[in-house]
Amino acid sequence: MADPVESTVRASLEEERAQLGEQLTELDGGAFDENFADSGQVAAEQGEAHALASSLREQLDDVEAALAKLDEGTYGLCERCSEPIAEARLEAVPASRFCIEHA
């Protein structure tokens, strides 16, 4: 039987993964009016959308890595020093890869 804390963390990470996936889908589906009179505004909006998508993909990568660590049994260990990441940090950011010292 799975550890209740691990089950809670996994559920939280899977929910975050689903939300990030939905946000990326919505963002990728967004259309910009190329014929809009203010092409500078369109370019700025496209740039913002690209930056947001990049940030969402990075977050999604971190969530996927955390889920993989749960499967491997290495979840909650700092990737730099291999020491446990503080519980409060993991509660705040379940996909944390580093302890506070190495963040």
C-alpha positions, 0 to 999 in steps of 0.5 A, a space after each residue: 500500500 502506498 504511503 499516504 503522504 506520497 499519495 497526496 504528493 502524487 495527486 497534487 503533482 498530477 493535478 498540477 500536470 493536468 492544469 499546466 497541460 490545459 494552459 499550454 493547450 489553450 495558449 497554443 490554440 490562441 489566434 492572433 489577428 495578423 491583419 490587426 492595424 497595430 502589428 507591434 501590438 500583435 508582435 508584443 502579444 505573440 512574444 508574451 505568449 511565447 515567454 509564458 508557454 516557455 515558462 509553463 513548459 519548464 514548470 511541466 518538466 519539473 512536475 514530470 521530473 518530480 513524478 519520475 522521482 516518486 517512481 524511483 524513490 528519490 523524491 524530496 532529495 536535493 539534486 545538488 547535495 542529495 540531502 532531504 529537501 525541507 518538508 515546508 519547501 516541498 509543501 509550498 513547491 512539490 516539484 522542488 528540485 533543490 534544497 533551499 541552500 542550493 535553490 
